[in-house]
Amino acid sequence: MTVCQLVSAANRPKSRSTTTKSLRIGACALLLVYLLIVERGFKTAMIATDSFSKLLATGLTAVFALQVFVIVGGVTKLIPLTGVTLPFVSYGGSSIVANFILLALLLLISDRARREAQAR
């Protein structure tokens, strides 16, 4: 039996466990990357100068954190599984595009806030 036969396809909600098995990436490392993205998103919201950017960065970061929480909670059987995909890991074209747009908006807000802070 090969490794491909033992590890299920990564297009299911439990793809976090599949990815950590097949790529030998530690689950803690993957969760730390998500935690880092969420932390930087909230930090971006704090340094933004206008109210709209603060609210947008906070909302986008909260949505990202909620996606991770729902899938990780479902895989660990803390909450029921839903149809939400794990950001940047689960199979799904529109989900990946939406998450990249989310990250791009956060980067734009962060860049604009830093440029305004340097101009002062």
C-alpha positions in Angstrom: 0.0 0.0 0.0 1.4 3.4 -1.0 1.2 6.6 0.9 -1.2 8.0 -1.6 -3.6 5.2 -0.8 -3.4 5.8 2.9 -3.9 9.6 2.9 -7.3 10.7 1.7 -7.8 13.5 -0.9 -7.3 17.0 0.4 -10.6 18.3 -1.0 -12.6 17.6 2.2 -13.2 19.7 5.3 -10.6 17.7 7.2 -7.8 18.7 4.8 -5.8 20.2 7.7 -5.2 16.7 9.1 -4.5 15.4 5.5 -2.0 18.2 4.8 -0.1 17.7 8.1 0.1 13.9 7.4 1.1 14.1 3.7 3.5 17.0 3.8 4.9 16.3 7.2 4.0 19.8 8.4 3.3 20.0 12.0 -0.2 21.0 12.9 1.2 23.4 15.5 3.3 25.1 12.8 0.2 25.5 10.6 -1.8 26.9 13.5 1.0 29.3 14.3 1.0 30.7 10.8 -2.7 31.3 11.1 -2.2 32.9 14.5 0.5 35.2 13.0 -1.8 36.3 10.2 -4.6 37.1 12.6 -2.2 38.9 15.0 -0.8 41.0 12.1 -4.4 41.7 10.8 -5.4 43.1 14.2 -2.2 45.1 14.5 -2.9 46.6 11.0 -6.4 47.6 12.3 -4.7 49.3 15.3 -2.3 51.4 13.2 -4.8 52.4 10.6 -5.6 56.1 10.8 -9.2 56.3 9.4 -12.2 54.6 10.9 -13.2 52.8 7.7 -9.7 51.1 7.4 -9.9 50.1 11.1 -13.3 48.5 10.7 -12.4 46.8 7.4 -9.2 45.4 8.8 -10.9 44.2 12.0 -13.7 42.6 10.0 -11.5 40.9 7.5 -9.3 39.5 10.2 -12.3 38.3 12.3 -13.7 36.5 9.2 -10.3 34.8 8.6 -10.0 33.8 12.3 -13.6 32.5 12.3 -12.9 30.3 9.3 -9.8 28.8 11.0 -11.7 28.3 14.3 -14.7 26.6 12.6 -12.5 24.1 10.7 -10.1 23.3 13.5 -12.9 23.0 15.9 -14.7 20.7 13.6 -11.7 18.5 13.0 -11.0 18.2 16.7 -14.8 17.5 17.3 -15.4 20.6 19.5 -18.1 21.9 17.1 -19.9 20.3 14.2 -18.2 20.4 10.8 -19.6 22.9 8.3 -18.9 23.7 4.6 -16.3 26.4 5.4 -12.9 25.7 4.0 -9.6 26.1 5.7 -7.8 29.1 4.3 -5.1 28.4 1.8 -5.2 24.6 2.5 -8.6 23.2 1.5 -9.5 22.6 -2.1 -11.8 25.2 -3.6 -11.0 27.8 -6.2 -13.3 30.5 -5.1 -12.3 30.1 -1.5 -8.6 30.5 -2.3 -9.3 33.6 -4.5 -11.5 35.1 -1.7 -8.7 34.5 0.9 -6.1 36.0 -1.3 -8.3 39.1 -1.9 -8.8 39.3 1.9 -5.0 39.2 2.4 -4.4 41.8 -0.3 -6.9 44.2 1.3 -5.1 43.8 4.6 -1.8 44.5 3.0 -3.1 47.6 1.3 -4.5 48.9 4.5 -1.2 48.2 6.3 0.9 49.8 3.6 -1.3 52.9 3.5 -1.2 53.3 7.3 2.6 52.9 7.4 3.1 55.5 4.7 0.9 57.9 6.5 2.8 57.3 9.7 6.1 57.9 8.0 4.9 61.1 6.4 4.2 62.7 9.8 
